Amino acid sequence: MRRLLLAAAMLCAAAPALAFPDRPVRIIVPFPPGGSTDIIARMLAERAGRDLANKFVVENRSGANGNIGMEAAARSAPDGYTLGTCTIGNCAINAAIYARMPYDIATELVPVFWSASVMNLLAVRNELPIRTLAEFLAYARANPGRMQYGSSGFGSSNHLAPEMLKGMFQLDILHVPFRGGAPAMQALIAGQVDFMLENVPTLVAAMRDGRFRGIAVTGSTRDPAVPDLPTFEEAGLKGFVVEPWFGFMAPRGTPEAAVQRLNALFNEALADAVVRQRLAELGARPRGGSPADFAAHVQAELAKWREVVEKNNIERLQ
């Protein structure tokens, strides 16, 4: 009888986790459709919900470099049915460049899952006489104040990476922010900006179609999605490594059972061979692991980008 009672108690304790989710889970992507954040979130949402009666629903809510969507996630009911898509920008860099943030990563959100990481790709419009990193630097020096680069927004990794180049080589280049990686890419294709340092998944398909020219990637090793392109280090620029990342967070107070269930669903999705192949084709590396793994990574990135902003004297937004 004692064993039966114990087994019944264990089943009751597990029931909420097993029943969750019993309605659709909303994933807020704080950037427009078509960029790396959106592509990866939708891929995992589709696979994680494939075997569930209740699916994951992706909602794009862009603005303020991801702050608007992430604030909406932080202010949502902490019941496990709303997640915010977390990136190197809205969960690390923004805290360094905004004087006042509309949410606090440490106190208002809890890490759920570390999805993937990517590299940035230096891409230039086809009309420029640039095919190597050395030619890029030479052209920028020969045309001070004339080269413009597009980014997915002030404070994104594709804003701060060119600013790091600018500081290292005293380049006079101009920043043109957009509301996401996809709109910035369209501006590059149209010749409205001269170059980008954007995430590989955003650019790779259009680059393969010859709509602009790839020069180098910012990872510590070459990217399998664009194996012919050297890293910045291979091209002669030592110490220049930038690897953006993505994940999911939930409002603080979300039940631990829901966090663990969501983490398990996304880990299962990330283990799927088709998902891993699609990520590789995009130039994204699967991460996964526990909520604690993601929490440790976010803390390290917060410290790293605070130092970058201070060292390069990047003005903070009010």
N, C-alpha and C positions, 0 to 999 in steps of 0.2 A: 504493500500500500504506500509506503514511504517513497519507493521508487516511482510509482505512478504519479503521486502528487508532485514530485520533483520534475518529472517529465512534462506534466501539465503546466507547471509554472514556467518552465523553459519555453514551451510553445506559446504561452500567452505573452511572454516577454518578447519573443521573436516576431509575433504576429504583426505589429505595426510596421516593422521594417520590411517584412515579406509583402504586405499589402501595398506599400508605397512603391511607385506612385499610383493612386487610384483616380487621377485625372491628369490632363496634360501638364507638362512642366514647361514653363516659359524660359527661354534663353535670350536675354537682351544682348545684342551685338551693338556696341556703341559707335559703330562706323557704318558707312553706306555699303550696300551689296557690292560684291565683286573684288574686294580687297582680301588680303591674306587672312585677316581675323574672321571675316565672314565665311570664306571658303572652308577653313578648317573647322569652324564651329558647326556649320551645316553638315559637313561630312561626318563628324562624330555624333551629332544629334540624330541623323538618319540611321546610323548603325546601332547606336545605343537604344533607340526606340523600336527597332525592327521587330523584336519578339515580344513587345509589350502591347497590351490593349490600349494603353494611353501613351501617346507619342510625345516627343519634344517639339515645341513650336518656337521657331526663331523669329525674333522681332528686332528689326534694325531701328536704332534710335541714336542718330549721330549728333555731333556738335561738341565744341569746346575740347577738342582732342580726346574725346572719349569720356569726358567728365559727366556729360548730361546722362548718357545711358547708364554709367556706373552709379551715379547718384540715385537714379530710378531703382536700380537693383538694391542698393543699400537701404532705401526707404520702403521697400516691399515687405509684405508680411513674412516673418521668419519661419515659414512652414515647409520649406524645401521645394516649393513649386515655382520659385523664381531664382534664376541664376544670372549673374553678370559676367560677360566675357572680359577676362582680365588680360592685359597686354603689358609689355615693357613700358608703354607710354602711360596708360591710365593707372597702372598699379606700381610704378616705380619713378619714371622721369617726371611726371606731373607734380609729384610731391616736392620735387626739387625746384621746379620753375614757377609754380603758382604760389604767390604769397599767401593766398587763402584757398584752401581746397573745400569743395562742397561735401566731402566725405572723408573719413579717416580710415585708411586701410587697416590699421592695427586694431581699432576699437569698434568699427561698424560693419566689418566684413570678415568672413571666415573662408580660408582656402578650402577648395573642394578637390580640384584636379589640375595637374600640369599636363597640358595637351601635347605641345610640340615646340620646337625651336626652329628658326630659319636663319638664313644669312641675308644680308643686304647685297644688292647688285648695283654696281656703278653702270648706268646706262646713259648713252648720249644720243642726241638726235642724229639721224643719218647724214644730214647735210654738213656736219662738222668734220674736219680733217683729223679725227682722233680715233686711233685703234689700240693704243696702249696707255697704261697709267702715266708713263713718262710724257707722252704726247699730250695727255689731258692736263697735267700740271704745267707744261710749257705753254699750252694754249691759254690757260687761265691767267698765267703771269703776263702773257703778251696782250691780254684783253681785260685789263683791270676795270671793274665796275660794270662790265657788259654781260658776263655769264650769269644766267639765272637758273636756279634749281627749284624743282617742285617737291613738295612733301605732302604727307597726309595730314599735316597740321603742326602748329607751333608746339615744340616739345616732344614730338615723335622721334623715334630713333632715326628716321630718315630726314629729320631736321638737325638733330644733334651730331650725327655722323659727318655731314658736310661741314658743320661748324668746327668739329675737331680737326678736319683737314685744313680749314681756313686758319685756325690757330697755329697748327704745326708748320704751315708753309707761307703764312702771312698772305693768303689769297684774298683778293677783293671780289667776292661773289655775292649775289643777291638771292635772298630767300623769298619764294612765292608759295605761301601755304594754301592748301585746298582742304576740303571737308572729308577727305579719305584718299587711300592709295589709288583707287580706280580713276577718280576724276583727275588726279595729278598725272597719271599715266596717259590719259587722253590728251592732256595739255602737252605732254612730251611728244606724242605722236603728231599732234597738230603743229608742232614747232613753236608753241607759245612759251616753253621753257627749254633750256639747253641740255640739262642733265637731271638725273635723279640718283639717289642712293636708297632705293626702295626694296622691300622684301621680295625675295626670289619668287614665291608663289604668285604674287601680283603681276610680275613682269614676264615670267618665263614663256607663256604661250605666245604673247605678242612679239617677244624677242625672236622666238623660233620662226615666226612668220615674217621676220625681217623688217618690222615696223620701226625699230631703232636698233642701236648697236650696243652689245654688252662688252664691258671692258675688264672688270675684275669683281671678285666677291670678297666679303668682309669676314669670312669664317677663318678658323684656325687651320682647316684643311679644305681641299676643293669640294665643291658641291656636286654630288652625283647627277643632279638635274641639269647642270651646265658644266660638264667635266672639262671642256676645252678652255674655260676661263680660269686664269690664275687667281690665287688669293692676293690680297694686297701685299702680304709679306713676301710671297714669291716674286711679285712685281717690283720689289725693292723697298717697300714701306713697312719697316719692322714695327711691331707692337700695335698695329691698327687692326683690332678684332672687335666686331660688333655682331652679336647674335640675338636678334629679337626673339621673343617667346610669347606663348599664349596659354591661357588656362581659364578655369571657371571659379568664381567665388559666389558665396551665398550671404544673405543678410545675417549679421550677428544675432545669435539666439536660435538659429535653425537647429532643430534636434540632431544630436549626434548620429542617431540611427539613420536619419535621412541623408546626412552628409556621407556616411559610410556606404549607404546603398547607391547613391549617385556616383561616388568614387568607383565602386565595383562595376557599375554599368559602363562607365567610360573606360575603365581599364580593359574590360571585355571587348569593347568596341575597338580600342587601340591595338589589341592583340589579333584582330581579324586580318588575315593575309591580304585581302583586297584593299582594306583601309591603309595598311602599311605601304602597299605598292603605290596607291594613289598619292600618299604623302611624299614618297620618294620621288615620284614623277614631278611633283610640285616643287621639290627642293626643301621639304620639311622633314625634320627628324622627330620621330615619336619619343615622348618622354615617359609619362605615366608615373606610377608610384602612389604613395599615400598622401593624404592632405598635409601631413607633417613635412614631407619632402618638398611640397610646393611652398609651404610657409617659409621654410629655411631659404629656398631660392629667392623668394620675393624680398626677404630681409636683406640678403646679400646684394641684390640689385638696387634696392633703395639706397644703400650706402655707396655703391659704386657710382650711380648717376648723380648723386648729390655732389660727389667729389668732381665729376666731369664738369658740371655746371659752374661750380666755384672756380675751378682751374681755368676755364675758358671765358670767365667773366660774362656769362650769358645772362642777360637782363631778365629779372623775374616779372611775371605778369601779376598785375594787381587784381 
